Amino acid sequence: MPPKTSVHGSWSSRWAFILAATGSAVGLGNIWKFPYITGENGGGAFVIVYLICVALIGIPIMMSEIMLGRRGRQSPVNTMHTLAIESGHHPAWKYLGIMGVMAGFLILSYYSVIAGWALEYLTKASSGDFTRQTPDGIKTLFSNFIDDPKHLMLWHTIFMVMTFLVVARGVRGGLELAVKLLMPALLVILLVLVGYSMNTTGFGAAVEYLFTPDFSALSWGAVLTAMGHAFFTLSLGMGAIMVYGSYLPRDASIAKTTFIIAFADTAVALLAGLAIFPLVFSNSLEAGSGPGLIFLTLPLAFGQMPYGTLFGALFFLLLAFAAWTSAISLLEPAVTWLVENRNIKRVTATMIAGTFTWLVGILTVFSFQKDSPIIFSFNFGGVKKENGFFDVLDILTANIMLPIGGILIAVFAGWIMSREASRDELEMGEGNAYKTWRVITRYIAPALVSIVILQLFGLLDPIFTLFAPIIDLLSNRP
């Protein structure tokens, strides 16, 4: 039988868990990735599709992952092992937990390097390095920075130490205390930036861009991007939400908690858009400038606008805080496994897991150098890519491990775990709410995530080509 409480402790309240899980979900994906993929995919119509995907994919799978975590009360590996035996199935389901822990470990190894960029840009913005810079000047700043391995290594190390210090202190003294301080600070900074953006000439255009749908600009690729991001932005399939769920008090409603987390995560992403796009439009910059939106386009805007030094520093402080709250959740699953299975203290487990993560991150640092070796080249999603170590990790985790993990979580929660056990944990009775969750978890969410995986490898292209004339006719496209 699963333990009634976690040996690692528990959150002091449901709201502490909500802050922690929201902190895990709110990261570089909300503030860096969501604005630029919205810009690349037409704005308002993409936002609507994204919200639908959060409802059909993100919320049901998050409910499932929290449910499994609270039922098992252990690390993801031991939770899946225990729950599989409880359900009368093979303990090999523990490999789902292992995959989640490994995904979190690998993601943190390169996430820490990118978070280091935010720390570097915080210092650059604070010192006025962006003031009156030209586009070429901003590009030179960025290229000189990422081509300096010693500089990248320094920030990677500082960020990992920041993460060590939180995780080593435990659930209440470390994780909970950090998110209670960082999440309100993050929200205040974001609201200050939105308040500033409301007074720019581009705010009206940004609101129209984000919330006025133009479905003629929506492609199948944009729909699939929205589906994928809705899944990845909630930190699903990497063990973080499962281990956080293991600390959740018994009297907390999983359904209500999940809806609040999903709402908060989505709200932060939209607020980030309202903070960023007015600056872009006010300075006649390109909204669809891709991944460079944060590190190339926005510094140019900060360098041209009034009080740009102050608001540029606040923005990159926001980015660093968001990365930090996510990083501690990525390290936690590996630490809990070491404590449970190797009978060592949390501080020692944190140092072991963190040091290995830091070492793997060094390979990412060197993958950004101009003479970095190409590991392999292949067609991915219909596009030929030459891949260094960072690219390989990104593809392996975000495009393969997390979606597969999400499908298997849904399969276990919907098909393997007994109806009585899931109903007992969710405390939704046998009403329509529970029946809806069960149908979506068993059929709809796995099917949609499978579509994302197939399309990422270009396996759905023949089907789309076959039905393209019908789709164009229905959408009145020429």
C-alpha positions, 0 to 999 in steps of 0.5 A, spaced: 500 500 500 502 507 498 504 511 504 499 515 507 504 521 507 511 523 504 517 522 508 520 528 505 514 533 508 508 536 505 506 543 503 503 547 509 496 548 505 493 548 498 495 555 496 502 553 498 502 547 493 498 552 488 504 557 488 509 551 487 506 548 482 504 555 478 512 556 479 514 550 476 509 551 470 511 559 469 518 559 466 521 561 460 516 557 456 511 563 458 515 569 458 520 567 452 516 562 448 509 563 448 510 571 446 514 569 440 510 563 438 504 567 438 507 572 434 509 567 429 502 564 428 498 570 427 496 572 434 489 572 437 486 565 433 493 562 436 491 564 443 484 561 442 486 554 440 492 554 445 486 555 450 482 550 448 488 545 448 489 547 455 482 545 457 483 538 453 490 536 454 493 540 459 488 540 465 486 533 464 493 530 464 495 535 470 489 532 474 492 525 473 499 527 474 497 530 481 493 524 483 498 519 482 503 523 486 498 524 492 496 517 491 503 514 491 506 519 496 513 518 494 518 520 488 515 518 481 519 512 480 517 509 487 510 512 486 509 508 479 512 502 482 507 502 488 501 504 484 502 499 479 502 493 484 496 496 488 493 496 481 495 489 480 499 490 474 507 489 472 511 494 476 515 495 470 511 502 470 516 504 474 520 506 468 515 511 466 517 515 473 524 513 471 523 517 464 520 523 468 526 524 472 531 523 467 527 528 463 527 533 468 534 532 469 536 533 462 531 539 461 535 542 467 542 541 464 540 546 459 535 550 462 540 552 467 544 555 461 539 559 458 537 562 465 544 564 465 542 568 459 537 572 463 542 573 469 547 576 464 542 580 461 539 583 467 546 586 468 547 588 461 540 592 462 541 595 469 548 598 466 545 601 460 548 597 455 542 597 451 541 604 450 541 607 443 544 601 440 543 599 433 540 592 431 547 590 429 550 592 436 544 588 439 546 582 435 554 583 436 552 583 444 549 577 444 553 573 439 559 575 443 556 573 449 554 566 447 561 565 444 564 566 450 564 559 454 567 562 460 562 567 461 556 562 459 559 557 465 559 562 470 552 564 469 550 556 469 554 555 475 551 561 479 544 559 477 545 552 479 548 554 486 541 558 486 537 552 485 541 547 490 540 552 495 533 552 495 532 544 494 537 542 499 532 546 504 527 541 503 519 542 502 517 547 507 524 551 508 526 551 501 521 550 496 515 553 499 519 559 502 522 560 495 515 560 491 512 564 497 517 570 496 518 569 488 511 568 485 508 574 488 514 578 486 514 575 479 507 577 479 508 584 481 514 585 476 509 583 471 504 587 473 508 593 473 511 592 466 504 591 463 502 598 467 508 601 463 506 598 456 499 600 457 501 607 456 505 606 450 502 607 443 503 600 441 498 598 447 492 598 443 495 594 437 497 589 442 491 588 445 488 587 438 493 582 436 492 578 442 485 578 442 482 579 435 482 572 432 484 572 424 483 565 423 485 566 416 492 566 418 491 560 422 495 554 419 495 546 421 502 547 424 500 553 428 494 548 431 499 543 432 504 548 436 498 550 440 497 543 442 504 542 444 505 548 448 499 547 452 502 540 454 509 543 455 508 549 459 504 546 465 511 542 466 507 535 465 511 528 464 517 530 467 516 528 474 515 535 477 508 535 478 507 528 480 512 529 486 509 536 488 503 532 488 506 527 493 506 533 498 499 535 497 494 535 503 489 530 503 483 535 504 485 539 498 481 538 491 485 536 486 480 538 480 479 545 483 487 546 484 488 544 477 484 549 474 487 554 478 494 552 476 492 552 469 488 559 469 494 562 473 499 559 468 495 562 462 494 568 465 502 569 466 503 568 459 497 573 456 500 578 461 507 577 458 504 578 451 501 584 454 507 587 457 512 585 451 508 586 444 506 594 446 514 595 446 515 591 440 509 595 436 511 602 439 518 601 436 516 598 430 519 592 431 517 585 428 512 581 433 514 574 429 521 575 430 522 568 433 526 566 439 530 572 438 524 576 441 527 576 448 534 577 447 535 581 440 528 584 439 526 587 446 533 589 448 533 594 442 526 596 444 529 597 451 534 601 449 530 606 445 524 607 450 524 612 456 526 609 462 528 603 458 534 601 463 529 600 469 524 597 465 529 592 462 532 590 468 525 589 471 524 584 465 530 580 465 529 580 473 522 577 472 525 572 467 530 570 472 525 569 477 520 565 473 526 560 471 528 559 478 521 557 480 521 552 474 528 549 476 527 547 483 521 543 481 526 540 475 531 538 480 526 535 486 524 529 483 531 526 482 533 528 489 527 525 492 529 518 489 536 519 491 533 520 498 528 514 498 533 509 494 540 511 497 538 512 504 542 519 504 540 526 507 537 531 502 543 536 502 547 530 500 542 528 495 541 535 492 549 536 491 549 529 487 543 530 483 545 538 482 553 536 480 551 531 475 546 536 472 551 542 472 556 537 468 551 535 463 550 543 462 557 544 460 556 540 454 550 545 452 555 551 454 560 549 448 554 547 443 553 554 442 560 556 440 561 557 433 566 551 432 561 546 436 561 539 432 554 537 429 552 531 432 547 529 427 543 532 421 536 529 419 529 531 417 525 533 423 518 536 422 519 536 415 525 541 416 532 539 415 536 541 421 543 540 423 543 538 431 549 540 436 548 537 443 543 543 445 538 541 439 539 534 441 537 535 448 531 539 446 528 534 441 529 528 446 526 531 452 521 536 449 519 533 443 519 525 445 520 524 452 515 529 455 509 527 450 510 520 451 510 521 458 504 525 458 500 519 454 503 514 459 500 518 465 493 518 461 493 511 460 495 509 467 490 514 470 485 512 465 486 505 464 490 502 469 488 505 476 482 502 478 476 506 477 475 506 485 482 509 486 481 515 481 474 516 484 477 516 491 483 521 490 479 526 485 473 526 490 468 528 484 463 522 486 460 519 480 457 525 477 458 528 470 465 532 472 468 525 473 465 522 467 468 527 463 475 527 466 475 520 465 473 520 457 478 526 456 483 522 460 482 515 456 481 517 449 481 525 447 488 527 451 492 521 448 489 522 441 491 529 441 498 528 444 499 522 439 497 527 433 503 532 436 508 527 436 506 524 429 506 531 426 513 533 429 516 527 425 512 529 419 508 523 419 501 526 418 504 530 412 501 525 407 494 526 410 494 533 410 496 533 403 490 529 401 485 533 405 488 540 404 483 541 398 477 540 402 480 544 408 481 550 404 474 549 401 471 549 408 475 555 410 474 559 404 481 560 402 483 561 395 
